[in-house]
Amino acid sequence: MRSLLGVILVLLAFPILGQTMPQVTMAPPPPSAPAAPADPAADALAKRTIEAQGGAAWAKARFLSFTFVVERDGKAAASFPQQWNRVTGDYRVSGVDPKGVPFTVVLNTKTKTGRAWRKDVEVKELPALKELLALGYRRYNNDTYWLLMPLKMLEPGVHRTSQGERTDAAGHKWDVVRMTFDPSLDITYVVWAWINRETGLVDEWDMKAPAAATTDPSVEVFFHDFKRVAGVLISMRREVMGKNQLVRFDDLQILPETPKGAFEVK
């Protein structure tokens, strides 16, 4: 089973004007699971944290640009520059694939069709192209959830359950919300979000594969370096406890419109 950490460690269709794009469609997602009963308490907590992060500003955000960086032992181990229009689904990512080969993918996350390049040479053969489109979509799915998870808590396919209150030795309090995801979202883990009682922000999330034993420890991720970008408050650095590893988001931009040429490959 692929976990979130597995995705970060291994490491469509948006036509370019004036060029012909091969139409390649990835396999359809698995069907959604039956909807879980609503939990008003969990929904209220999710709404609170979205508002604390700048819900009104987020509603106006259309274009995001950032670099997803995995850092281990104080050094950058992987880096993936990305652009995304969250309304149209147009998306672009580049970096180095698991085999060490530079790649660029331009796709549409709604249609899952697009184009891809290896070492600046366009890949048109269907087996290789499908492989790269799948890689690009996995990056989109993984990296935008790492960046925006608290803002995505109320999106379709996310199921929330209130897990009550947690208190540390110093008397700090958190409300914990457990989240599971429809198979169509391709997120194969359970998340517990720790929402700060005072600020409404997510200070920590814990992750575990659904099939893990109850005695297995969760992976703890702490949120650091909150920064307001275009009115949206984002944790720019996520520390994976006990792994000498963190995820950071460099050069984050949130804009109301898409810059010209953002999804073109020259």
N, C-alpha and C positions, 0 to 999 in steps of 0.2 A: 504494500500500500504506500502510495507516495504521500509524504508529509510535507508541511510547509517548509520545514528546515531542509528537507531533501531537495526541494526545488531551489532554494537559494544557495545551497552548497554545491550543487552540480554546475554549478556553473563555474483590410485585406481586401473589403476590396476597395481600395481607394485609388482610382485611376490617376496616373500622372498626365497632365494636360498635354495633348499632342502626341501621346504614345499609346501603343496598343498593349493591353494588359491581358495575359492569359487568365481565363476565369477558372479558378480552382476552388472547390468547396470542400471544407473539412467535414468529417462525419458529424451528424447532428448530435447534440448533447443527450445524455440519458434523460428519461422523463423525470419530472419533479415528484418528490415524495408527497404523500397526502399532507395537507396543511395541519400543523399542530394547533391545539386549542390556544386561543389568545391569552396572554398573561398581561393584564392591564398594568400591574406594578412594574414589570420589566419594560413595557412600552413607555411608561412614564419616565423611567430612568434613562432609557435610550434617547427620548426627546430632550431630556435635561442636558445630557452630555453633548448632543448635537447643537443645542442652543448655546452652550458654553463655548463651543468651538467656533461659533459665528455662523449659525444656521442661515440667517438672512443673507450674509455675504456669500455663503456657499451656494445658495440658490441662484445667485447671479454669475457664478463662475462657469466659464465655458471651456477654456483651454488651460491645460496644465503642462508644464515642462519641468523635468527634474532628472537627476542622475541617481539611480539606485546603486549604492555602494555597499558591498559586504567587506567588512574589515575584520581581520583575524590577527591576534597578537600585535595589535597596533599598526598593522599594515593593510593597505587595500588589496584584497584578494580577487575581487571582481567588480566591474563597473559597467552599468547599462544606462546610457543616456536615452531619454524617452520624451515623446510629445503625445498628447492625447486630447482630442475634442470629446468631452464627455456627453455632448448632446448628439452629435452625428455618429460617434463611434470610431472616427478616423484615428489611427494610432501608428506610431513609428518607434522602433527600438533598434539599437545597435549595440554591439559588444563582441565578445568572443564566445563561441559555442563550447560545449563540453569537450570537443576534440582540439580546442585551441585555435580554431579558424575564425577570423573576423567575419561578422555577418551584419546585414541590415535587413529589416523586415518592415514593410509598409502594408498594413492591413486595415480592414474595418472589423471591429469587434462584434458588430451585430450580424454581418453577413459571413464573417470568417473567410473572406476571400481577399487576395492581394498579391503582392510581388515580393521577391526576395533577392538578395545579393550575397555572394561570398567573395571576399577579397576584391570588392568593387566590380565583380562580374555578375551580371544578372543570371539567376538560375531559372531555367524554363522547363527542364525535364520534370515531369509530374512527381515521381517518387521523391526526388530531392526537394522539390518545391513544397510539397505537402509537409515534409519533415521540418523545413524551416518555418512554414506558416504555423505549424503546431508549436514549435519552440517560441515563436513570437507571441502566440496567444497565451502560452503558459507564463511568459514573462509579464504580460499585461495583467493576467489574473492574479498572480502572486504579488507583483510589485505595487500595483495600485491598492490592493487590500492592505499591504503593510503600511502604505502611506496614509490611507484614508479610512481604515476600519471603523473608528468611532463614528465617522460621518455616514457610513454605510449600514449602520445597525438596523435601520428601518426599511431597508430595500427588500423587494420581493425575493423570496427564497431563503431569507434569514429568519430563523426561529429563535425566540428569546424566552428565557425562563428566569425569574428572579430567584437568586440563591441566598438571599438574606444578607445580613450585616457581618462584616469582619472588623476586628479591632486589634491594633498592635499594642505592645507593652507601654507605649507612650500615650495611648488613648486616642490615636488617630483612627478615624472610622472610614470604611468603604462599603458601598453597596455593590454586590457581585451579581452580574448577569451572565448566565450561561447561554451560549449561542451554538446552534447547529445549522447546517447548510444543506439545501437541496442538492442532489447529485448534479443537476444542471449547472451549478456554479463551480463544480470541479474543485471544491475545497474539502479535502479529506481529513479533517481534524475537528475537534471540539475546542471552543475558545471560552474562557472565563474572563470577562472584563471587570476590572476592579475600578469602580467609579468613586473618586474622592468625594466624600460627603460635603466638604466645605466648598470646593471649587467646581464640582460637576465634571471634571476632566478624568479621562482614563489614565491612571498612574501606572497600571500594570495589566498585562494579559497573560494568562496561562494557557498552554496548548497541550493537547494529548490526542493521539489517534483513537478513534471510537472503539477499536477492538482491544485497546490496551487494558491490562488488568487494573482494578481499582487501587491496588497497592503500588502500581508503577508511578514514579514521580512525574509531575507535569514539567514541561519546559516553561520557565518563567522569563518573561520579557518585560523590562522596565523602560518606561518612557522618560526621556530627558530632553532638555534644551527646547522648550516650547517657544515658538516664534510665530508672530502674526504676519501673514502674507496676504495682502489684499483683503484684510478683514477676517481671514480664516486662521485660527490658531492650530498649529501643527507641531507635534513633537518631531524634531529634526534628527534625533538619535535614539535608537532602540537597542538596549543592552540585553544580550542573551546570557542569562546568568549561568555561571559555571562552565562556559564554553570558550572563554577568551575571544568572544565574537560579538560584533555589533553590526547593525544596519543603520546607515545614515542616508540622508537625502540632500544632495548638493544642488546648488543653483536652482532652487525651487521658484517657479513663477506660476502665478494664477491670474489669468486674464479674462476679461469679459468677451473678447473676440479672438479668433485664431489669426496669428501673424501670417502674412502672405508667404507662401512657399514652405510652410512648416512641414508638409508631407511630401515634398518633392525630393527626388534623389538625382543629383547631377552626375 
